[in-house]
Amino acid sequence: MKLRVRDVADMAGRTERAVQLAVQSGALPVLRQVGRSFVIDDVAALAWVRSNAAGRAFSPRVRRWPCSTATSRASCRRPS
């Protein structure tokens, strides 16, 4: 399922700005960028949420895994 930044923020209990910063830093991979908004895979978002929870440290490799298996590598990239 594809989510917007607002949806990920609601799911994580974080602000939209925190999600945007995670996207810009590469901690949260993006499926694609449409205009100024980002489309994020729900599995990648769940991995990011769990990696930020106490006691649930997921490595960056695990956070990138949903993107690399669901789509081509070219579609999961850091926004420019």
C-alpha positions, 0 to 999 in steps of 0.5 A: 500500500502506498502512503503519504507523509501525513499517513506515515506521521499518523501511523507513527505518532510523529509530526509530518516534519519528523517524517520529512526529515527521515525521508531527507536523511535516507532513513525512510526510503521513498517509492517515488516523488510526485511534485513536492509530495512523497509516496512511501511504501507501508512496509518501509514505513512500518520498518521505520516506525519500529526502528525508532521505537524503544528496544527495536533497533532495525539496521538501515539494511532492514529498513531498505529491504521492502523497497528493494524487494517490492520494486526496482532499485531505481524507484527507491531512492533518496529525494534530490 
